[in-house]
Amino acid sequence: MAGARRPGLDLVRGVSHVTTGVVAGLATAPLVTSGPYETALWCAAVGGAAMWPDIDHPSATIARTFGPVTTLLSRLAFRLSGGHRKGTHSLAFAAASGVVAHLAAWASPVAGGVLLVLFIGLGLRGANAAVPRHQRINVAVHFAVATGAVLLAYQQGLTLGWLGAAVALGSVTHLAGDCLTEAGCPLFRPWSRRSYGIPLTEDRPTAEPAIIAAVNLAGVAMVIDRAGWWPVVVQLDVWATRLDDRMLQLLT
């Protein structure tokens, strides 16, 4: 379903995109990763790539992630894609981004590492991991954290053969989120300019927080399952039930 743009009804918060991206990463990690650190890196890459389609928005926060570098990249994307939520918000862009990232990681560990630093940085910025009004500090911190994570990955002998898949998955996750708004996304651009969306968040200020809460719960459940913590959770529930029964006995 297509919808006309109206101010205030077509925005999804960056932290929401990052959250859904990370959870999508958790859900798919067993298919592509082995070991906790590689899983964490994969989830960080997918979460950061979930901000990638918004690189076409020069005034957005993520355009300032790495200072002039991402600002210039954002302006270039804005012009080439035809404006915000145009070409970069299509399935073709998601696929192309994944292919480019895969080829870069395959051709050179340095190129793959640079891209991974970019996506982790976008994720940190999108998640509001920043100090207000301290742009230079934010750039330095994001760069240091992202670069440190990548260097540690290489030190542990990890390869980035999955980087293209992470970028494509994160980008598609972003599109799915934006398709829940009234404006939707031109999913089949450049072949069609029609926007598709199911405006679940239209005139419903609590809709987005509710969706993100559900996504967070799913993420927590997956972490518990992967870590083998369900027996602990069940035991805690048993103890809580016994405590409730004991309190009722004392009160009655």
Sequence and secondary structure as in RCSB ss.txt:
>XXXX:A:sequence
MAGARRPGLDLVRGVSHVTTGVVAGLATAPLVTSGPYETALWCAAVGGAAMWPDIDHPSATIARTFGPVTTLLSR
LAFRLSGGHRKGTHSLAFAAASGVVAHLAAWASPVAGGVLLVLFIGLGLRGANAAVPRHQRINVAVHFAVATGAV
LLAYQQGLTLGWLGAAVALGSVTHLAGDCLTEAGCPLFRPWSRRSYGIPLTEDRPTAEPAIIAAVNLAGVAMVID
RAGWWPVVVQLDVWATRLDDRMLQLLT
>XXXX:A:secstr
      TTSS   HHHHHHHHHHHHHHHHHHH  SHHHHHHHHHHHHHHTTGGGGG TTSGGGGTTTHHHHHHHH
HHHHHHTSTTSGGGSHHHHHHHHHHHHHHHHH HHHHHHHHHHHHHHHHHHTT S TT HHHHHHHHHHHHHHHH
HHHHHTT   TTHHHHHHHHHHHHHHHHTTSSS B TTTTT    B   TTTT TTHHHHHHHHHHHHHHHHHHH
HHT HHHHHHHHHHHHHHHHHHHHHH 
